[in-house]
């Protein structure tokens, strides 16, 4: 899946649908291997758009509590990101947030799912089996954002 889009990414929205501890290794690896990419982290506790934290590079988190999906879509649009990666827990679907990114005009939307979602995810990666210790790092490696060598050996 090594496409030319990989070299064009300058701003990447990372949507956290898992605990901070669960994504920490993947984020650290991404920062280490792709220092050329500016990361924006969106922490979403709920799929309905309520209780969302936006963490911009070099700034303190801004937490927004609203039930208006339009505000979240508009915020994503304003960030002018080149791509979005949805890091979802195994039991959560990436499609709600990928669809918000689609509506905001984000051209590349990456996530893990076994479900069919049309083109909501432009790059849908099958989740690894449960023996893989870091499914988020697996996602970043499989889509090409992080080199294969970055995966820890099990």
C-alpha positions in Angstrom: 0.0 0.0 0.0 3.0 2.3 -0.4 1.4 5.2 -2.3 2.7 8.6 -3.4 0.3 10.2 -0.8 2.8 9.2 1.9 5.3 11.8 0.7 2.7 14.6 0.5 1.5 14.4 4.1 2.5 17.5 6.1 -0.4 17.7 8.6 -1.9 14.5 10.1 -5.0 14.3 12.3 -4.8 11.4 14.7 -8.1 10.5 16.2 -7.8 8.6 19.5 -10.7 6.2 20.1 -8.7 4.2 22.7 -6.9 5.0 26.0 -3.9 7.3 26.0 -1.8 4.4 27.2 -2.9 2.2 24.3 -1.8 4.6 21.6 1.3 6.1 23.3 3.7 3.7 21.6 2.2 4.2 18.1 2.3 8.0 18.5 5.9 8.0 19.8 7.0 5.8 16.9 5.2 8.0 14.4 6.9 11.1 15.8 10.3 9.4 15.8 10.0 8.0 12.3 8.1 10.9 10.7 9.4 14.1 12.2 8.4 15.9 9.0 4.7 15.4 9.8 2.9 17.8 12.1 0.5 15.8 14.3 -2.8 17.0 15.6 -4.4 14.7 18.2 -8.2 14.6 18.6 -9.2 12.6 21.7 -12.8 11.4 21.3 -14.4 9.8 24.4 -17.8 9.4 22.7 -18.9 8.7 19.1 -21.6 11.3 19.3 -19.1 14.1 19.3 -19.6 15.1 22.9 -16.5 15.5 25.1 -13.8 16.0 22.5 -10.3 17.2 23.2 -8.2 18.9 20.5 -4.5 18.8 21.1 -2.6 21.1 18.7 1.2 20.9 18.4 2.9 22.9 21.1 -0.4 23.9 22.8 -2.4 22.8 25.8 -5.4 20.6 25.1 -8.7 22.3 24.4 -11.7 20.3 25.5 -15.0 20.9 23.9 -18.2 19.4 25.3 -21.0 19.6 22.7 -23.4 17.3 20.9 -23.2 19.2 17.6 -21.4 17.1 15.0 -21.3 20.1 12.7 -18.9 21.9 15.1 -16.5 19.0 15.1 -16.6 18.7 11.3 -16.0 22.4 10.9 -13.0 22.2 13.3 -11.5 19.3 11.3 -12.0 21.3 8.1 -10.2 24.3 9.6 -7.2 22.2 10.5 -6.4 21.7 6.7 -5.0 18.2 7.3 -3.7 16.1 4.5 -4.8 12.8 6.2 -6.5 11.3 9.2 -5.7 8.1 11.1 -8.4 6.7 13.4 -6.8 4.7 16.2 -9.8 2.8 17.6 -10.0 0.2 20.4 -10.8 -3.2 19.1 -14.4 -2.9 20.2 -15.0 0.5 18.6 -15.7 1.2 15.0 -13.6 3.9 13.2 -16.5 4.7 10.8 -18.2 7.5 12.7 -15.1 9.6 12.9 -13.9 8.6 9.5 -17.2 9.9 8.1 -16.8 13.2 9.9 -13.4 13.5 8.3 -15.0 12.6 4.9 -17.5 15.4 5.4 -14.7 17.8 6.4 -13.0 17.1 3.1 -10.0 15.0 4.4 -8.9 13.1 1.4 -7.0 10.2 3.2 -8.8 8.4 6.0 -7.1 5.5 7.5 -8.5 3.0 10.0 -8.8 -0.7 11.0 -12.0 -2.6 10.5 -13.4 -5.9 9.3 -16.7 -4.3 8.4 -17.5 -2.9 5.0 -17.9 0.8 5.1 -17.7 1.8 1.4 -15.2 4.6 0.9 -15.6 6.1 4.3 -12.1 4.8 5.1 -10.0 5.5 2.0 -7.5 3.0 3.4 -9.2 0.2 5.4 -6.7 -2.1 7.1 -7.8 -5.4 8.6 -7.1 -5.5 12.3 -4.4 -7.9 13.4 -5.2 -10.9 15.5 -5.3 -10.6 19.2 -1.7 -11.8 19.6 -0.3 -8.6 18.2 0.6 -6.4 21.2 0.1 -3.0 19.5 -2.6 -2.9 16.9 -2.2 0.8 16.4 1.5 0.4 15.5 0.4 -2.4 13.2 -2.0 0.0 11.5 0.7 2.7 11.0 3.1 0.1 9.6 0.6 -1.6 7.3 -0.5 1.7 5.7 3.1 2.8 5.3 3.4 5.7 7.7 5.9 3.8 9.8 8.6 1.5 8.5 8.3 -2.3 9.1 11.5 -2.2 11.1 9.7 0.0 13.7 7.5 -2.9 14.8 8.7 -4.6 18.0 9.7 -8.2 17.6 7.4 -10.6 19.5 
